[in-house]
Amino acid sequence: MAKYRFVLVEGRHNEGGRTYKRGDIIETDNDLTKHNRADSIKFQAVGETVKPQTQELQLELMTVAQLKEYAASREIDLSDVTKRAEILEIIKAVDG
């Protein structure tokens, strides 16, 4: 089991052959906060286990395109909405 758990708040990061983007959770043995830079990348530590509010944080950090992809993967209908706040509201209502 990985020693640390982070959410990527800003930027992109490569770790273990994978590219992570904003909102992704990264499990690693490395303290990624040492890579934080005000102008390009920021990691935020999360607890040893992913709590429900972590999922909400991930949603809040997603772009509109990412939210639409997330909704499509869960077969959530967003055909009548275009605004980010409305998309978030629908996803949260369906995901509970």
N, C-alpha and C positions, 0 to 999 in steps of 0.2 A: 504494500500500500504506500502511496506517495506521502511524503512528509508534509507538503504544503498544498494548499488549494487557493487559487486566485481567480478573480474575474478580471478580464481585460477591459478596462474602462475606456481607454483611448488608444488608437494606433493598431498596429499589426505586430505579431510576434511569431517566430519560428522556434519550435521546440519538439524534439523527438521525431523529426521528419514531417511535421505537420505545421501548417500555417494557421494561426489563430487570428480572429478578428474581434472587433468590439462586441462585448457581451458574452464571449465564450468563456467557459470555465476551463482552467488549466490545472491539472494535478501533476505535481513535480516534486523532486527532491531538492530543488534549488529555490532560494529565496528570490523571487522575481522582482521584489520591490527595489532592489539595487539597480534595476534597469529604468526606473521611473525618470522621465524627463518632462519638464513642464510643457515643452513645445511639441512633443511627438508621441509619447507612450506613457501609459499609467496602468499599474496593476493595483488591485485592492484585494487584500486577504479575505477569505471567507472561512467559516468554521470547518471542522473536520468532516462534517456531513453537510450536504446541501439541504438547507432549510427551505420551506415554501417561499419565504420572502426573497430568497436568492433567485428563484425562477422569475418573480416579479421584477427584480432588479435587472435580470437579463432582458426581459421584455422592454423595460424602460430605456435600455441602452441601444436597442436595435433601431436600425434605419427603417423607413417605410418599406423599402424593398425586402429587407430581412423579415419584417413583420408579415408581409404578404406571403413570403415563402413559408414561414412558420405556419400561418393560417392554412395555406394550401395543403401542407403536409398533414394537417389534422382535419381536413375537409371542412373548414370553417368558411362560410360564404361571406365574402366582403364585396360583392358586386355593387352594392349601393353606397359604399363609402370610399372617400379618398383622403380625408384628413387623418393625420397620424393619431390624434386623440380619440377619434371615433373608432379607428382600427383597434387601438389598445383596449378601448372599452368593450368591444365585441369579443375580442380574444379572452379578456379576463372574465367576462360573463360566461363564456362557454367552458373555459378551463376551470372555472370555479375558484 
